[in-house]
Amino acid sequence: MTLNSIFQFLVPKDKKFFPLFEQASANLIVLAETLHEAVNAPKIEREEYFQKIEELEAIIEEITHRTHLELSRNFITPFDREDIHSLIKAIDNVADYMHGAASRMRLYQVEKITKSIRKLTEINLEACQLIGLAIGELKDMNNLKAISDYCKRINKLESKADVVFDKAVADIFENETDAKNIIKYKEVLSALESASDKCKSVANVLEQISVKHS
C-alpha cells in the first residue's frame, strides 16, 4: 500500500478531482452527440453544430487545466497522481480528435457525409457514453467489475472503428477520382479513427486504476 493510499483512509472523501472527471466526461458525451448530429444534418445547418463543438472542446480544455492546477495544490489525491494526469489528458485527447474531425469537415467544406463517417461518429459516441459510465463507478470503487466491463466494450468499439476506417479508406481509393476529395475524406476519417484510439487510451487508464484498487 502506498503512502497516498494510507492517507486516503484518514481524509474526507475527495471533492475536487471526481467532480472534474465527471464534468469532463459529461461534456465529452455532449461533444460526441453534437458531432454525430452534425454529420446527420444538412450542410447548411452544420455550422451551428461545429460552433458548439468548438465551445465544448474549449470547456474540456479548461477542465483539464483546472485538474492540473489541483494536482499542484493538493498533496493527497484519491489515487495516484500520474493516473489522475493520464486520465484527464486521455479524455482531453478524445475531445481534441473529435474537434479535429469537425474542423476538417468545416475547413474543407465537405458536402457529402459518407456512411463510414456517420458510423465512426456513432461508434465514438457509444464509447464516450461508456467512458462516462465507467467514471461514475470510479468514484466509490465499489464495482470494479463494471469498470472492467465498460473498458472491454470500449476496446471492442475501437476494433470495430478500425474495420470501418480500413474499409472506408479502401472504398475512397477505389471509387473516388477527385484527388482533393480523397484527401478531404481521408483526413476526416483519420481524425475520427484516432478519436476511437484515444477512447481506448481512456479505457486503459481506467483499467489501470481499477487494478491498483482491486
Secondary structure, 3 states (H helix, E strand, C coil): CCHHHHHHCCCCCCCCHHHHHHHHHHHHHHHHHHHHHHHCCCHHHHHHHHHHHHHHHHHHHHHHHHHHHHHHHCCCCCCCHHHHHHHHHHHHHHHHHHHHHHHHHHHCCCCCCCHHHHHHHHHHHHHHHHHHHHHHHHCCCCCHHHHHHHHHHHHHHHHHHHHHHHHHHHHHHHHCCCHHHHHHHHHHHHHHHHHHHHHHHHHHHHHHHHHHCC
